[in-house]
Amino acid sequence: MTRAARAVRWAAVASVGALCLLVAGVGAVAMVAEYNATWDWYFLMERAVAFATPAAMWLLAAVLVGLVGLTVVARD
């Protein structure tokens, strides 16, 4: 495997991992909000979703670019 393919692979893996952690974090906030069932926690959940949505879109774009790039530079 070439250096470029290895670098693109690690970038794609890192992007997927970051996206999974972001979604899991928002899910954890949502679970705690539903468990507590107070307006304060629901407001915090809304803020977490509002913060995470643009970040998730950028990470998803990075994943797609990384996967397409890996397909382009893969030799085997």
C-alpha positions as CSV (number, residue, x, y, z in Angstrom):
1,M,0.0,0.0,0.0
2,T,1.4,3.4,-1.0
3,R,1.8,6.3,1.5
4,A,-1.0,8.2,-0.1
5,A,-3.4,5.3,0.2
6,R,-2.4,4.8,3.8
7,A,-2.9,8.5,4.6
8,V,-6.3,8.6,2.9
9,R,-7.3,5.4,4.8
10,W,-6.4,6.8,8.2
11,A,-8.2,10.1,7.3
12,A,-11.3,8.1,6.4
13,V,-11.1,6.0,9.5
14,A,-10.6,9.0,11.7
15,S,-13.6,10.8,10.1
16,V,-15.8,7.8,10.7
17,G,-14.7,7.5,14.3
18,A,-15.3,11.2,15.0
19,L,-18.7,11.0,13.4
20,C,-19.7,7.9,15.5
21,L,-18.5,9.7,18.7
22,L,-20.4,12.8,17.8
23,V,-23.6,10.9,17.2
24,A,-23.1,8.8,20.3
25,G,-22.6,12.0,22.4
26,V,-25.8,13.5,21.1
27,G,-27.6,10.3,21.8
28,A,-26.3,10.2,25.3
29,V,-27.6,13.7,26.0
30,A,-30.9,12.8,24.5
31,M,-31.2,9.7,26.7
32,V,-30.4,11.7,29.8
33,A,-32.9,14.3,28.8
34,E,-35.6,11.7,28.3
35,Y,-34.7,10.1,31.6
36,N,-34.9,13.4,33.6
37,A,-37.9,14.7,31.6
38,T,-37.3,18.4,32.5
39,W,-37.3,21.4,30.3
40,D,-33.7,22.2,31.3
41,W,-32.5,18.9,29.9
42,Y,-34.7,19.2,26.8
43,F,-33.2,22.6,26.2
44,L,-29.7,21.2,26.6
45,M,-30.7,18.4,24.1
46,E,-31.8,21.0,21.6
47,R,-28.6,22.9,22.0
48,A,-26.5,19.7,21.6
49,V,-28.4,18.8,18.4
50,A,-28.0,22.3,17.0
51,F,-24.3,22.2,17.7
52,A,-23.8,18.8,16.3
53,T,-25.7,19.1,13.1
54,P,-23.2,21.2,11.2
55,A,-20.3,19.2,12.6
56,A,-21.9,16.0,11.5
57,M,-22.5,17.3,8.0
58,W,-18.8,18.3,7.7
59,L,-17.7,15.0,9.1
60,L,-20.0,13.1,6.7
61,A,-18.5,15.1,3.8
62,A,-15.0,14.2,5.1
63,V,-16.0,10.5,5.2
64,L,-17.3,10.5,1.7
65,V,-14.3,12.3,0.3
66,G,-12.0,9.9,2.2
67,L,-13.8,6.9,0.9
68,V,-13.8,8.2,-2.7
69,G,-10.2,9.1,-2.3
70,L,-9.3,5.7,-1.0
71,T,-11.1,4.1,-4.0
72,V,-9.0,6.3,-6.3
73,V,-5.6,5.7,-4.8
74,A,-6.1,2.0,-4.0
75,R,-3.8,-0.2,-6.1
76,D,-4.9,-3.7,-5.2
